[in-house]
C-alpha cells in the first residue's frame, strides 16, 4: 500500500536543536539526569537494570512497558552532528558548530551504532552520548541512503555497550503494541507507546529511492527521536524510527519506521564494505524522464557492458540504423513474473533476490516479449 502524494509532506526529523543541557554546568546536567533517569542505577551494561520500586495498582501492560523501557533505554544514544565551521573575523580562530541531534542505538559490543542517514547527512563529524551521559567521538562506518540508514562506531568500553535484541518485521500484525524510544537531546531517554497502525507502507528515502514494507505506527515520535528504535511488546527491535507525516510540523499520530528485516539484511554489507552491495546484470539504463516522453512502460536498456551477464544472454541497448536514427533495443518489463515499471522497482526486485541469484527477465524487443534467465552480479558502487 502506497502513501503516495501524502508523503511529500513527510517531515524528516532528528536534526533537532541542541538544548540547554549542553550549556549547563557538568554537575547541574548530571544532577538533572540522575533525577530523571532510572538507568543510572545500572552498574554495568552487561547487567540487567535494577528494578526501581513500581507504583501501586499498575496493570500488567504498564509494568511490562516500564521494564522494557528500563532495559532498552540502556541501548539508546544521542547523536550530535557537527557541521558548520565559524571563523572569528579578528582572531581567525575556527569553531565547530553543532547542526543538531538525533537518536540511535547500540547494535553490537564492537561499538557499532545504527541511526538514520538523514541524521548524519551534511555532518563533518559526530559525537555519541550514551545513557550514562558519557560522550564519545564517532567514526562513520557506512551508509545506505536508499534505506535512510547509517552506521557509526564508537571506541567505548565493552561494559558500557548494551546491544538491542533484533526481532523480525515480516510477521508483524496491525494492532500489536509497540514502543518508541529516543534520546533526542542527550539529556534523557523518552518513551511513547502505541500500536502498529499499518504495514507495507512506502516512504521516500533521502536519495529519492522508495523504502518498502515500512511500518506505520501511532506512537508519537518527537523531534530528535529519528534513528531511535521501535520495539515490540517483548522488547525486540522491529524498526528504526525515521519520519512522521505532519502537515503542521507536529506529530499527528502517523510515524514511520524502517523495518528491522531491512536493517539485519544490510548490516553485514555496510560493516564490511561501507555500503550495501547492489545486484545487477551489467547494463546502463535509460533515465525515466526520457521513458515517460517516449511513453514506454518498463525499464529500457541504454547500453550493455562487455562480458557482463546481460551481454552473455544477448541483451541489447539503443540501436542506430544506417541513417543515424536511434531506436530502442530491449525493455525489461518483468522480473520473476513481477512487473517492473521504473528503475526503482527493478532495483528493489534485484535487491530482494540478491547477488548470485538466477532471475527470469521478461524482455520486450520490437513488441515481442521473451523470457531470459540471468545471474545477478555485484555492481561497483
C-alpha positions in Angstrom: 0.0 0.0 0.0 1.5 3.4 -1.1 1.2 6.6 0.9 1.5 8.4 -2.4 1.4 12.1 -2.6 0.9 12.5 1.1 4.5 11.5 1.6 5.5 14.8 0.0 4.6 16.2 3.4 6.8 13.7 5.3 8.9 15.6 7.8 12.3 14.1 8.3 13.3 15.0 11.8 16.0 14.1 14.1 18.2 17.1 13.3 16.7 19.0 16.3 18.2 21.8 18.3 20.9 21.1 20.8 19.3 22.1 24.0 20.2 23.7 27.3 21.6 20.6 28.9 24.7 21.1 26.7 25.1 24.6 28.2 24.6 23.6 31.8 27.4 23.1 34.1 28.6 19.5 34.3 27.3 19.0 37.8 23.9 20.5 37.1 23.4 18.4 34.0 24.5 15.3 35.9 22.1 16.0 38.8 19.2 16.5 36.4 20.0 13.3 34.5 20.2 11.4 37.8 16.9 12.8 38.9 15.1 11.9 35.8 16.7 8.7 34.5 16.4 5.3 36.3 19.1 3.9 34.0 21.8 5.5 36.2 21.3 2.6 38.7 22.8 0.1 36.3 26.3 -0.6 37.4 27.5 -2.3 34.1 25.9 -2.5 30.7 26.0 -6.3 30.9 23.8 -6.4 34.0 20.0 -6.1 33.9 18.8 -2.7 35.1 18.0 -2.7 38.7 14.2 -2.6 39.2 13.0 0.6 40.8 10.0 0.5 43.0 6.9 0.2 41.0 3.9 2.4 41.8 1.0 0.5 43.2 -2.0 -0.5 41.1 -0.3 -0.8 37.8 -1.7 -3.1 35.1 0.4 -5.9 33.7 0.9 -4.0 30.5 2.1 -0.9 32.3 4.6 -2.9 34.3 5.9 -4.6 31.1 6.3 -1.3 29.4 8.3 0.2 32.3 10.5 -2.9 32.4 11.1 -2.8 28.6 12.0 0.9 28.8 14.4 0.5 31.7 16.2 -2.3 29.9 16.1 -0.9 26.3 17.0 2.7 27.2 20.5 1.4 28.1 21.0 0.9 24.3 19.6 4.2 23.1 22.0 7.0 22.4 22.0 10.6 21.4 23.9 11.6 18.2 25.1 15.2 17.7 26.1 16.2 14.2 28.9 18.8 13.9 28.7 20.6 10.6 29.2 24.3 10.5 32.7 25.9 10.9 32.8 29.5 12.1 36.0 31.5 11.7 36.4 34.5 14.0 36.9 37.7 11.9 39.6 39.1 14.2 41.4 36.1 15.7 40.8 33.7 12.8 40.0 31.0 15.3 37.9 28.2 13.9 34.9 26.9 16.0 32.8 23.9 15.1 29.1 24.4 15.5 26.6 21.6 16.2 24.0 21.3 13.5 21.5 19.3 15.5 20.9 16.0 17.1 19.0 12.7 16.7 18.9 9.3 18.2 20.5 5.9 17.6 21.0 2.6 19.3 23.8 0.2 20.1 23.9 -2.7 17.6 26.8 -4.8 19.0 29.5 -4.9 21.5 32.0 -3.7 18.9 30.6 -0.3 19.4 28.5 0.0 16.2 25.6 2.4 16.4 22.7 2.4 14.0 20.8 5.6 13.1 19.1 7.3 10.1 21.2 8.5 7.2 19.4 11.9 7.4 20.6 12.4 11.0 24.2 12.3 9.8 23.8 13.9 6.4 25.9 17.0 6.0 27.9 16.5 9.2 31.7 16.8 9.3 32.0 14.7 12.5 29.7 13.2 15.1 29.6 12.5 18.8 27.6 9.8 20.6 26.2 10.2 24.1 25.3 7.0 26.0 22.6 6.6 28.6 25.1 7.3 31.4 25.9 10.7 29.8 29.4 9.6 28.7 30.2 11.0 25.3 32.5 9.6 22.5 33.7 10.8 19.2 32.3 8.5 16.4 33.7 7.4 13.1 31.4 6.8 10.1 31.4 3.1 9.2 28.9 3.2 6.3 25.7 4.5 4.9 22.7 3.3 3.0 20.9 6.5 1.8 18.4 4.4 -0.2 17.1 3.0 3.1 17.8 6.0 5.3 20.2 4.0 7.4 23.7 4.8 8.6 26.2 3.2 11.0 28.7 4.8 13.3 31.3 3.3 15.6 32.5 4.4 19.0 35.5 3.3 20.9 33.8 2.7 24.2 34.5 0.1 26.9 32.5 -3.1 26.4 30.9 -2.7 29.8 29.1 0.5 28.5 27.7 -1.2 25.4 24.3 -2.9 25.6 23.1 -4.1 22.2 19.4 -4.3 21.4 18.0 -7.7 20.6 16.7 -7.7 17.0 13.3 -9.2 16.2 11.6 -9.6 12.9 9.3 -7.3 10.9 7.9 -9.8 8.4 5.4 -11.3 11.0 4.1 -8.0 12.4 0.3 -7.5 12.7 -1.7 -4.4 12.6 -2.9 -3.6 16.2 0.1 -5.1 18.1 1.7 -3.0 20.8 4.9 -1.1 20.0 7.2 1.2 22.0 9.3 4.0 20.5 12.4 5.1 22.5 14.6 8.1 21.6 17.3 10.2 23.1 16.6 13.5 21.4 18.9 15.9 23.2 21.4 13.7 25.1 19.7 14.6 28.4 17.5 11.6 28.9 15.5 9.0 27.0 11.9 9.4 26.0 9.2 6.7 25.6 6.0 6.7 23.7 3.6 3.7 23.3 1.2 2.8 20.5 0.3 0.2 18.0 1.2 -0.9 14.5 -1.2 1.2 12.5 -0.4 -0.2 9.1 2.1 -2.4 7.2 3.5 -2.4 3.7 3.8 1.4 3.6 6.2 3.1 1.3 8.5 6.0 2.2 10.8 8.2 0.0 14.4 8.0 1.2 16.8 10.9 1.2 18.3 9.6 -2.1 14.8 9.5 -3.7 14.5 5.7 -3.7 11.4 4.1 -2.2 11.8 2.3 1.1 9.2 -0.5 1.0 7.5 -2.5 3.7 7.7 0.5 6.1 6.0 0.1 9.5 3.4 2.8 10.3 2.7 3.5 14.0 0.6 5.9 16.0 3.3 6.0 18.8 4.2 9.7 19.0 7.6 10.3 17.5 9.1 13.6 18.7 11.7 15.8 17.1 15.1 14.3 17.8 13.8 10.7 18.1 14.7 10.0 14.5 17.1 7.0 14.4 15.8 5.5 17.6 14.4 2.0 17.9 10.8 0.8 17.6 10.3 -2.2 19.8 7.6 -4.9 20.1 6.0 -5.8 23.5 8.8 -8.3 24.1 11.4 -5.5 23.9 12.8 -6.7 20.5 13.8 -4.3 17.8 11.3 -4.2 14.9 12.2 -0.9 13.2 14.2 2.3 13.1 12.0 5.4 13.6 12.6 7.5 10.5 9.9 10.1 9.7 6.5 11.5 10.6 3.6 12.6 8.4 2.8 16.1 9.6 1.3 19.0 7.6 1.8 21.2 10.6 5.3 20.0 11.7 4.0 18.4 14.9 3.2 14.8 15.5 -0.1 13.8 14.0 0.0 10.2 15.2 1.4 9.0 11.9 5.0 7.8 12.2 7.1 5.6 10.0 9.9 3.1 10.8 12.4 1.3 8.5 11.7 -2.4 9.1 14.2 -4.3 11.1 14.4 -7.1 8.4 15.9 -4.4 6.1 18.4 -3.5 8.8 19.6 -7.0 9.5 19.9 -7.8 5.8 22.1 -4.7 5.1 24.2 -4.6 8.2 26.8 -7.2 7.2 27.4 -5.4 3.9 27.6 -2.0 5.5 30.0 -3.2 8.1 32.3 -4.9 5.5 32.0 -2.6 2.5 30.7 0.7 4.0 27.6 0.4 1.8 25.1 -2.1 0.6 26.0 -4.4 -2.4 24.0 -3.5 -5.5 22.9 -6.5 -7.5 22.7 -6.0 -11.3 23.2 -7.5 -14.7 25.8 -5.2 -16.2 23.7 -2.6 -18.1 23.2 1.2 -18.2 19.5 2.1 -18.1 17.7 4.9 -19.8 16.6 7.8 -17.5 12.9 7.6 -16.5 12.3 11.1 -17.8 13.1 10.0 -21.3 11.0 6.9 -21.0 8.0 8.9 -19.9 8.4 11.1 -23.0 8.6 8.0 -25.2 5.5 6.6 -23.4 7.4 3.4 -22.5 6.3 1.3 -19.6 9.2 -0.8 -18.3 13.0 -0.3 -17.9 14.8 0.3 -21.2 18.5 -0.6 -21.6 20.7 2.2 -22.9 23.9 0.1 -23.2 25.3 -3.3 -22.3 28.6 -3.8 -20.5 31.1 -6.1 -22.4 31.4 -9.6 -20.9 28.6 -8.9 -18.4 25.6 -11.1 -17.7 23.4 -9.1 -19.9 25.8 -9.3 -22.8 26.2 -13.1 -22.4 22.4 -13.6 -22.8 22.2 -11.3 -25.8 20.5 -8.2 -24.4 21.0 -5.1 -26.5 20.7 -1.4 -25.8 19.8 1.6 -28.0 20.5 0.8 -31.7 21.2 3.1 -34.7 20.4 2.4 -38.3 22.4 3.5 -41.4 20.8 6.9 -41.4 21.8 7.5 -37.8 18.3 7.2 -36.5 18.2 5.7 -33.0 15.6 3.3 -31.6 15.0 1.3 -28.5 16.6 -2.1 -28.0 15.5 -4.3 -25.1 13.0 -3.2 -22.4 12.7 -5.2 -19.2 9.0 -5.4 -18.3 9.1 -8.0 -15.5 11.4 -10.0 -13.3 10.4 -13.4 -12.0 6.9 -12.6 -13.2 6.7 -9.4 -11.2 6.0 -6.4 -13.3 8.6 -3.6 -13.2 7.6 -0.1 -14.4 10.6 2.0 -13.4 14.2 1.9 -12.2 13.3 1.9 -8.5 11.1 -1.2 -8.9 13.8 -3.1 -10.9 16.4 -2.3 -8.2 14.0 -3.4 -5.5 13.4 -6.8 -7.2 17.2 -7.3 -7.8 17.9 -6.4 -4.1 15.4 -8.9 -2.9 16.9 -11.7 -5.0 20.5 -10.8 -4.1 23.9 -11.3 -5.7 24.3 -14.8 -7.2 20.6 -15.4 -7.8 19.3 -16.5 -11.1 16.3 -14.4 -12.1 14.0 -14.6 -15.1 13.7 -11.4 -17.1 10.7 -10.7 -19.3 12.2 -8.6 -22.1 10.3 -6.8 -24.9 12.1 -6.2 -28.2 10.1 -4.9 -31.2 6.8 -5.6 -29.3 7.7 -9.3 -28.7 8.3 -10.4 -25.1 10.6 -13.3 -24.4 11.9 -14.8 -21.1 15.6 -15.0 -20.3 17.4 -16.3 -17.3 20.4 -14.3 -16.0 22.6 -14.3 -12.9 22.8 -11.2 -10.8 26.3 -9.9 -10.1 27.7 -7.3 -7.6 28.0 -3.9 -9.2 30.7 -1.3 -8.5 29.0 1.4 -6.4 
